[in-house]
Amino acid sequence: MCLNFMAPIATQLAYDVGVIDSMTPLITGGGFQQTQVVIIGLLGKLFSGF
């Protein structure tokens, strides 16, 4: 249930920081730990310029 809720949010975040392009389907994961890895990776990419 959480992964279904987070898919559009994670996809938009990845698009905003330039990890994916607009043609990429929704990002989903198989478990909570995989979702955490995606979010941490995206945040690292977002803040890597600081």
PDB file of N, CA, C and O in Angstrom:
ATOM      1  N   MET A   1       0.825  -1.190   0.000  1.00  0.00           N
ATOM      2  CA  MET A   1       0.000   0.000   0.000  1.00  0.00           C
ATOM      3  C   MET A   1       0.875   1.262   0.000  1.00  0.00           C
ATOM      4  O   MET A   1       0.618   2.204  -0.750  1.00  0.00           O
ATOM      5  N   CYS A   2       1.897   1.268   0.839  1.00  0.00           N
ATOM      6  CA  CYS A   2       2.791   2.429   0.910  1.00  0.00           C
ATOM      7  C   CYS A   2       3.495   2.658  -0.423  1.00  0.00           C
ATOM      8  O   CYS A   2       3.679   3.801  -0.842  1.00  0.00           O
ATOM      9  N   LEU A   3       3.889   1.573  -1.090  1.00  0.00           N
ATOM     10  CA  LEU A   3       4.598   1.714  -2.359  1.00  0.00           C
ATOM     11  C   LEU A   3       3.696   2.310  -3.425  1.00  0.00           C
ATOM     12  O   LEU A   3       4.160   3.090  -4.257  1.00  0.00           O
ATOM     13  N   ASN A   4       2.413   1.957  -3.417  1.00  0.00           N
ATOM     14  CA  ASN A   4       1.472   2.547  -4.368  1.00  0.00           C
ATOM     15  C   ASN A   4       1.322   4.039  -4.119  1.00  0.00           C
ATOM     16  O   ASN A   4       1.210   4.817  -5.066  1.00  0.00           O
ATOM     17  N   PHE A   5       1.319   4.444  -2.864  1.00  0.00           N
ATOM     18  CA  PHE A   5       1.190   5.847  -2.509  1.00  0.00           C
ATOM     19  C   PHE A   5       2.451   6.633  -2.883  1.00  0.00           C
ATOM     20  O   PHE A   5       2.358   7.778  -3.325  1.00  0.00           O
ATOM     21  N   MET A   6       3.610   6.030  -2.710  1.00  0.00           N
ATOM     22  CA  MET A   6       4.878   6.713  -2.924  1.00  0.00           C
ATOM     23  C   MET A   6       5.319   6.754  -4.392  1.00  0.00           C
ATOM     24  O   MET A   6       6.176   7.566  -4.740  1.00  0.00           O
ATOM     25  N   ALA A   7       4.762   5.905  -5.260  1.00  0.00           N
ATOM     26  CA  ALA A   7       5.223   5.821  -6.652  1.00  0.00           C
ATOM     27  C   ALA A   7       5.180   7.163  -7.379  1.00  0.00           C
ATOM     28  O   ALA A   7       6.192   7.544  -7.969  1.00  0.00           O
ATOM     29  N   PRO A   8       4.073   7.901  -7.374  1.00  0.00           N
ATOM     30  CA  PRO A   8       4.079   9.184  -8.077  1.00  0.00           C
ATOM     31  C   PRO A   8       5.020  10.211  -7.448  1.00  0.00           C
ATOM     32  O   PRO A   8       5.619  11.019  -8.156  1.00  0.00           O
ATOM     33  N   ILE A   9       5.149  10.182  -6.136  1.00  0.00           N
ATOM     34  CA  ILE A   9       6.015  11.123  -5.429  1.00  0.00           C
ATOM     35  C   ILE A   9       7.477  10.835  -5.772  1.00  0.00           C
ATOM     36  O   ILE A   9       8.231  11.751  -6.101  1.00  0.00           O
ATOM     37  N   ALA A  10       7.878   9.558  -5.696  1.00  0.00           N
ATOM     38  CA  ALA A  10       9.257   9.182  -6.008  1.00  0.00           C
ATOM     39  C   ALA A  10       9.585   9.465  -7.471  1.00  0.00           C
ATOM     40  O   ALA A  10      10.692   9.896  -7.792  1.00  0.00           O
ATOM     41  N   THR A  11       8.622   9.222  -8.355  1.00  0.00           N
ATOM     42  CA  THR A  11       8.848   9.477  -9.778  1.00  0.00           C
ATOM     43  C   THR A  11       9.022  10.966 -10.045  1.00  0.00           C
ATOM     44  O   THR A  11       9.913  11.356 -10.799  1.00  0.00           O
ATOM     45  N   GLN A  12       8.195  11.793  -9.445  1.00  0.00           N
ATOM     46  CA  GLN A  12       8.315  13.245  -9.645  1.00  0.00           C
ATOM     47  C   GLN A  12       9.628  13.764  -9.077  1.00  0.00           C
ATOM     48  O   GLN A  12      10.269  14.618  -9.690  1.00  0.00           O
ATOM     49  N   LEU A  13      10.038  13.263  -7.915  1.00  0.00           N
ATOM     50  CA  LEU A  13      11.303  13.677  -7.315  1.00  0.00           C
ATOM     51  C   LEU A  13      12.471  13.300  -8.221  1.00  0.00           C
ATOM     52  O   LEU A  13      13.378  14.105  -8.433  1.00  0.00           O
ATOM     53  N   ALA A  14      12.452  12.082  -8.752  1.00  0.00           N
ATOM     54  CA  ALA A  14      13.526  11.648  -9.650  1.00  0.00           C
ATOM     55  C   ALA A  14      13.562  12.497 -10.913  1.00  0.00           C
ATOM     56  O   ALA A  14      14.639  12.834 -11.404  1.00  0.00           O
ATOM     57  N   TYR A  15      12.410  12.841 -11.433  1.00  0.00           N
ATOM     58  CA  TYR A  15      12.344  13.697 -12.622  1.00  0.00           C
ATOM     59  C   TYR A  15      12.876  15.101 -12.312  1.00  0.00           C
ATOM     60  O   TYR A  15      13.620  15.678 -13.105  1.00  0.00           O
ATOM     61  N   ASP A  16      12.489  15.641 -11.157  1.00  0.00           N
ATOM     62  CA  ASP A  16      12.901  16.996 -10.783  1.00  0.00           C
ATOM     63  C   ASP A  16      14.410  17.136 -10.620  1.00  0.00           C
ATOM     64  O   ASP A  16      14.972  18.180 -10.949  1.00  0.00           O
ATOM     65  N   VAL A  17      15.072  16.099 -10.118  1.00  0.00           N
ATOM     66  CA  VAL A  17      16.520  16.186  -9.922  1.00  0.00           C
ATOM     67  C   VAL A  17      17.298  15.682 -11.133  1.00  0.00           C
ATOM     68  O   VAL A  17      18.529  15.691 -11.122  1.00  0.00           O
ATOM     69  N   GLY A  18      16.596  15.245 -12.175  1.00  0.00           N
ATOM     70  CA  GLY A  18      17.260  14.860 -13.412  1.00  0.00           C
ATOM     71  C   GLY A  18      17.752  13.432 -13.493  1.00  0.00           C
ATOM     72  O   GLY A  18      18.564  13.110 -14.360  1.00  0.00           O
ATOM     73  N   VAL A  19      17.281  12.568 -12.611  1.00  0.00           N
ATOM     74  CA  VAL A  19      17.710  11.174 -12.646  1.00  0.00           C
ATOM     75  C   VAL A  19      16.999  10.421 -13.775  1.00  0.00           C
ATOM     76  O   VAL A  19      17.577   9.509 -14.366  1.00  0.00           O
ATOM     77  N   ILE A  20      15.771  10.788 -14.072  1.00  0.00           N
ATOM     78  CA  ILE A  20      14.989  10.155 -15.137  1.00  0.00           C
ATOM     79  C   ILE A  20      14.448  11.225 -16.060  1.00  0.00           C
ATOM     80  O   ILE A  20      14.473  12.412 -15.737  1.00  0.00           O
ATOM     81  N   ASP A  21      13.955  10.791 -17.222  1.00  0.00           N
ATOM     82  CA  ASP A  21      13.309  11.738 -18.128  1.00  0.00           C
ATOM     83  C   ASP A  21      11.798  11.554 -18.074  1.00  0.00           C
ATOM     84  O   ASP A  21      11.299  10.675 -17.372  1.00  0.00           O
ATOM     85  N   SER A  22      11.080  12.373 -18.805  1.00  0.00           N
ATOM     86  CA  SER A  22       9.622  12.371 -18.723  1.00  0.00           C
ATOM     87  C   SER A  22       8.980  11.118 -19.306  1.00  0.00           C
ATOM     88  O   SER A  22       7.790  10.885 -19.092  1.00  0.00           O
ATOM     89  N   MET A  23       9.737  10.309 -20.033  1.00  0.00           N
ATOM     90  CA  MET A  23       9.186   9.092 -20.633  1.00  0.00           C
ATOM     91  C   MET A  23       9.262   7.876 -19.701  1.00  0.00           C
ATOM     92  O   MET A  23       8.773   6.802 -20.053  1.00  0.00           O
ATOM     93  N   THR A  24       9.863   8.029 -18.531  1.00  0.00           N
ATOM     94  CA  THR A  24      10.008   6.931 -17.591  1.00  0.00           C
ATOM     95  C   THR A  24       8.680   6.650 -16.899  1.00  0.00           C
ATOM     96  O   THR A  24       8.016   7.582 -16.446  1.00  0.00           O
ATOM     97  N   PRO A  25       8.279   5.371 -16.809  1.00  0.00           N
ATOM     98  CA  PRO A  25       7.043   5.054 -16.078  1.00  0.00           C
ATOM     99  C   PRO A  25       7.240   5.269 -14.578  1.00  0.00           C
ATOM    100  O   PRO A  25       8.334   5.626 -14.140  1.00  0.00           O
ATOM    101  N   LEU A  26       6.209   5.057 -13.810  1.00  0.00           N
ATOM    102  CA  LEU A  26       6.279   5.254 -12.364  1.00  0.00           C
ATOM    103  C   LEU A  26       7.358   4.389 -11.729  1.00  0.00           C
ATOM    104  O   LEU A  26       7.536   3.228 -12.098  1.00  0.00           O
ATOM    105  N   ILE A  27       8.073   4.967 -10.771  1.00  0.00           N
ATOM    106  CA  ILE A  27       9.063   4.226  -9.993  1.00  0.00           C
ATOM    107  C   ILE A  27       8.320   3.478  -8.894  1.00  0.00           C
ATOM    108  O   ILE A  27       7.548   4.070  -8.140  1.00  0.00           O
ATOM    109  N   THR A  28       8.558   2.188  -8.813  1.00  0.00           N
ATOM    110  CA  THR A  28       7.974   1.383  -7.740  1.00  0.00           C
ATOM    111  C   THR A  28       9.067   0.520  -7.147  1.00  0.00           C
ATOM    112  O   THR A  28      10.152   0.418  -7.719  1.00  0.00           O
ATOM    113  N   GLY A  29       8.802  -0.094  -6.024  1.00  0.00           N
ATOM    114  CA  GLY A  29       9.763  -0.972  -5.385  1.00  0.00           C
ATOM    115  C   GLY A  29       9.074  -2.215  -4.872  1.00  0.00           C
ATOM    116  O   GLY A  29       7.846  -2.281  -4.819  1.00  0.00           O
ATOM    117  N   GLY A  30       9.858  -3.187  -4.499  1.00  0.00           N
ATOM    118  CA  GLY A  30       9.299  -4.442  -4.016  1.00  0.00           C
ATOM    119  C   GLY A  30       9.166  -4.498  -2.509  1.00  0.00           C
ATOM    120  O   GLY A  30       8.571  -5.435  -1.976  1.00  0.00           O
ATOM    121  N   GLY A  31       9.708  -3.517  -1.814  1.00  0.00           N
ATOM    122  CA  GLY A  31       9.649  -3.527  -0.367  1.00  0.00           C
ATOM    123  C   GLY A  31      10.041  -2.175   0.190  1.00  0.00           C
ATOM    124  O   GLY A  31      10.522  -1.309  -0.540  1.00  0.00           O
ATOM    125  N   PHE A  32       9.839  -1.998   1.473  1.00  0.00           N
ATOM    126  CA  PHE A  32      10.105  -0.705   2.100  1.00  0.00           C
ATOM    127  C   PHE A  32      11.578  -0.349   2.045  1.00  0.00           C
ATOM    128  O   PHE A  32      11.923   0.815   1.839  1.00  0.00           O
ATOM    129  N   GLN A  33      12.462  -1.338   2.229  1.00  0.00           N
ATOM    130  CA  GLN A  33      13.896  -1.041   2.190  1.00  0.00           C
ATOM    131  C   GLN A  33      14.320  -0.557   0.816  1.00  0.00           C
ATOM    132  O   GLN A  33      15.160   0.338   0.713  1.00  0.00           O
ATOM    133  N   GLN A  34      13.760  -1.127  -0.242  1.00  0.00           N
ATOM    134  CA  GLN A  34      14.104  -0.673  -1.582  1.00  0.00           C
ATOM    135  C   GLN A  34      13.608   0.744  -1.813  1.00  0.00           C
ATOM    136  O   GLN A  34      14.274   1.524  -2.494  1.00  0.00           O
ATOM    137  N   THR A  35      12.462   1.090  -1.265  1.00  0.00           N
ATOM    138  CA  THR A  35      11.939   2.450  -1.373  1.00  0.00           C
ATOM    139  C   THR A  35      12.870   3.425  -0.668  1.00  0.00           C
ATOM    140  O   THR A  35      13.122   4.521  -1.169  1.00  0.00           O
ATOM    141  N   GLN A  36      13.382   3.032   0.491  1.00  0.00           N
ATOM    142  CA  GLN A  36      14.319   3.891   1.219  1.00  0.00           C
ATOM    143  C   GLN A  36      15.584   4.122   0.404  1.00  0.00           C
ATOM    144  O   GLN A  36      16.098   5.241   0.382  1.00  0.00           O
ATOM    145  N   VAL A  37      16.093   3.108  -0.259  1.00  0.00           N
ATOM    146  CA  VAL A  37      17.304   3.236  -1.061  1.00  0.00           C
ATOM    147  C   VAL A  37      17.078   4.213  -2.207  1.00  0.00           C
ATOM    148  O   VAL A  37      17.942   5.042  -2.496  1.00  0.00           O
ATOM    149  N   VAL A  38      15.924   4.122  -2.861  1.00  0.00           N
ATOM    150  CA  VAL A  38      15.605   5.040  -3.958  1.00  0.00           C
ATOM    151  C   VAL A  38      15.554   6.471  -3.447  1.00  0.00           C
ATOM    152  O   VAL A  38      16.134   7.367  -4.060  1.00  0.00           O
ATOM    153  N   ILE A  39      14.870   6.697  -2.334  1.00  0.00           N
ATOM    154  CA  ILE A  39      14.720   8.048  -1.784  1.00  0.00           C
ATOM    155  C   ILE A  39      16.068   8.599  -1.337  1.00  0.00           C
ATOM    156  O   ILE A  39      16.370   9.764  -1.596  1.00  0.00           O
ATOM    157  N   ILE A  40      16.881   7.788  -0.673  1.00  0.00           N
ATOM    158  CA  ILE A  40      18.198   8.245  -0.235  1.00  0.00           C
ATOM    159  C   ILE A  40      19.077   8.570  -1.436  1.00  0.00           C
ATOM    160  O   ILE A  40      19.795   9.570  -1.425  1.00  0.00           O
ATOM    161  N   GLY A  41      19.029   7.739  -2.467  1.00  0.00           N
ATOM    162  CA  GLY A  41      19.804   8.010  -3.673  1.00  0.00           C
ATOM    163  C   GLY A  41      19.377   9.294  -4.354  1.00  0.00           C
ATOM    164  O   GLY A  41      20.221  10.061  -4.818  1.00  0.00           O
ATOM    165  N   LEU A  42      18.075   9.538  -4.421  1.00  0.00           N
ATOM    166  CA  LEU A  42      17.579  10.761  -5.037  1.00  0.00           C
ATOM    167  C   LEU A  42      17.949  11.997  -4.228  1.00  0.00           C
ATOM    168  O   LEU A  42      18.306  13.032  -4.791  1.00  0.00           O
ATOM    169  N   LEU A  43      17.862  11.884  -2.905  1.00  0.00           N
ATOM    170  CA  LEU A  43      18.253  13.008  -2.064  1.00  0.00           C
ATOM    171  C   LEU A  43      19.749  13.294  -2.198  1.00  0.00           C
ATOM    172  O   LEU A  43      20.164  14.453  -2.215  1.00  0.00           O
ATOM    173  N   GLY A  44      20.554  12.240  -2.291  1.00  0.00           N
ATOM    174  CA  GLY A  44      21.992  12.431  -2.503  1.00  0.00           C
ATOM    175  C   GLY A  44      22.278  13.137  -3.812  1.00  0.00           C
ATOM    176  O   GLY A  44      23.137  14.017  -3.878  1.00  0.00           O
ATOM    177  N   LYS A  45      21.556  12.750  -4.856  1.00  0.00           N
ATOM    178  CA  LYS A  45      21.726  13.403  -6.163  1.00  0.00           C
ATOM    179  C   LYS A  45      21.281  14.858  -6.091  1.00  0.00           C
ATOM    180  O   LYS A  45      21.917  15.732  -6.679  1.00  0.00           O
ATOM    181  N   LEU A  46      20.199  15.122  -5.378  1.00  0.00           N
ATOM    182  CA  LEU A  46      19.665  16.468  -5.254  1.00  0.00           C
ATOM    183  C   LEU A  46      20.637  17.396  -4.532  1.00  0.00           C
ATOM    184  O   LEU A  46      20.826  18.540  -4.945  1.00  0.00           O
ATOM    185  N   PHE A  47      21.255  16.908  -3.451  1.00  0.00           N
ATOM    186  CA  PHE A  47      22.125  17.739  -2.626  1.00  0.00           C
ATOM    187  C   PHE A  47      23.604  17.576  -2.922  1.00  0.00           C
ATOM    188  O   PHE A  47      24.433  18.071  -2.158  1.00  0.00           O
ATOM    189  N   SER A  48      23.964  16.901  -4.002  1.00  0.00           N
ATOM    190  CA  SER A  48      25.366  16.654  -4.288  1.00  0.00           C
ATOM    191  C   SER A  48      26.126  17.927  -4.666  1.00  0.00           C
ATOM    192  O   SER A  48      27.356  17.943  -4.621  1.00  0.00           O
ATOM    193  N   GLY A  49      25.426  18.973  -5.031  1.00  0.00           N
ATOM    194  CA  GLY A  49      26.084  20.229  -5.396  1.00  0.00           C
ATOM    195  C   GLY A  49      26.460  21.084  -4.215  1.00  0.00           C
ATOM    196  O   GLY A  49      27.121  22.108  -4.385  1.00  0.00           O
ATOM    197  N   PHE A  50      26.054  20.691  -3.005  1.00  0.00           N
ATOM    198  CA  PHE A  50      26.335  21.517  -1.830  1.00  0.00           C
ATOM    199  C   PHE A  50      27.578  21.077  -1.129  1.00  0.00           C
ATOM    200  O   PHE A  50      27.958  21.667  -0.118  1.00  0.00           O
TER     201      PHE A  50
END
